Amino acid sequence: MPRLENFAGKLIAEQLPQNSIKKSDTMQPQTNDNAMFIRLEEYKEVLTILTKMKNKVDDAKDLLNKLNDMKAEEDAELDIWDKTLKDIESKISDINKTLFESGRG
């Protein structure tokens, strides 16, 4: 198991013997004079995973933007339909009013 420590802002790869690691060592990084040690293969794997995660987040942001654009278009269309229905409703009301007034007179 690798030991994680930070040394002058640079990552250094060091493989510790398997039998020298205690259970507590595997649970959290070991610090020694601000040094960080990690196995190079694991570091590269972490970088690959982080890159994939960033790409997935970017994809999700793009999709969310597209959905927001679609929603805005739909809302604009629904507003037009709502206005049209209100105009029709108003005209029907005017026709009914006119018919009932002329029928009484």
C-alpha positions in Angstrom: 0.0 0.0 0.0 1.3 3.5 -0.8 1.9 6.2 1.7 0.4 9.7 0.7 2.4 12.7 1.7 3.1 16.2 0.2 6.7 17.2 -0.4 7.3 20.8 -1.5 4.2 20.8 -3.6 5.4 17.8 -5.7 4.1 14.2 -5.7 6.8 11.5 -5.2 6.2 7.9 -5.9 7.4 5.4 -3.2 6.4 1.8 -2.8 6.4 0.7 0.8 6.8 -2.9 1.7 3.4 -4.6 2.2 4.3 -5.9 5.6 5.3 -2.5 6.9 1.9 -1.0 6.6 -0.5 -1.1 9.5 -4.2 -1.0 9.2 -4.3 2.7 10.2 -1.8 3.5 7.4 -4.3 2.3 4.8 -7.1 4.4 6.2 -5.4 7.8 5.9 -2.3 9.3 4.4 0.9 9.3 6.4 2.6 12.7 6.8 6.3 13.2 7.3 7.8 16.7 7.0 5.1 17.8 4.6 5.9 15.0 2.1 3.3 13.0 0.2 4.0 9.6 -1.3 1.8 7.7 -3.7 2.5 4.9 -6.1 2.9 6.4 -9.6 0.4 3.9 -11.2 -2.2 4.9 -8.6 -1.5 8.6 -9.2 -2.0 8.2 -12.9 -5.2 6.2 -12.4 -6.5 8.9 -10.1 -5.7 11.5 -12.8 -7.5 9.5 -15.4 -10.5 9.1 -13.2 -10.6 12.8 -12.4 -10.3 13.6 -16.1 -13.2 11.3 -16.8 -15.3 12.8 -14.0 -14.6 16.3 -15.3 -15.7 15.3 -18.8 -18.9 13.8 -17.4 -19.6 17.0 -15.4 -19.0 19.0 -18.6 -21.4 16.7 -20.5 -24.0 17.1 -17.8 -23.6 20.9 -17.9 -24.1 20.9 -21.7 -27.1 18.7 -21.4 -28.6 20.9 -18.7 -28.0 24.0 -20.9 -29.8 22.3 -23.8 -32.7 21.3 -21.6 -33.0 24.9 -20.3 -33.0 26.2 -23.9 -35.7 23.7 -24.8 -37.7 24.6 -21.7 -37.5 28.3 -22.6 -38.7 27.6 -26.1 -41.6 25.5 -24.7 -42.5 28.2 -22.2 -42.6 30.8 -25.0 -44.8 28.6 -27.1 -47.1 27.9 -24.1 -47.4 31.6 -23.5 -48.5 32.1 -27.1 -51.1 29.3 -26.7 -52.3 30.8 -23.4 -52.7 34.3 -25.0 -54.5 32.8 -28.0 -56.9 30.8 -25.8 -57.6 33.9 -23.7 -58.4 35.9 -26.9 -60.7 33.2 -28.1 -62.4 33.0 -24.7 -62.9 36.8 -24.7 -64.4 36.7 -28.2 -66.8 33.9 -27.2 -67.8 35.9 -24.2 -68.4 39.0 -26.4 -70.5 36.9 -28.8 -72.6 35.5 -26.0 -73.0 39.0 -24.5 -74.1 40.4 -27.9 -76.5 37.5 -28.5 -78.2 37.8 -25.1 -78.5 41.6 -25.3 -80.0 41.5 -28.8 -82.3 38.7 -27.8 -83.8 40.8 -25.0 -84.3 43.9 -27.0 
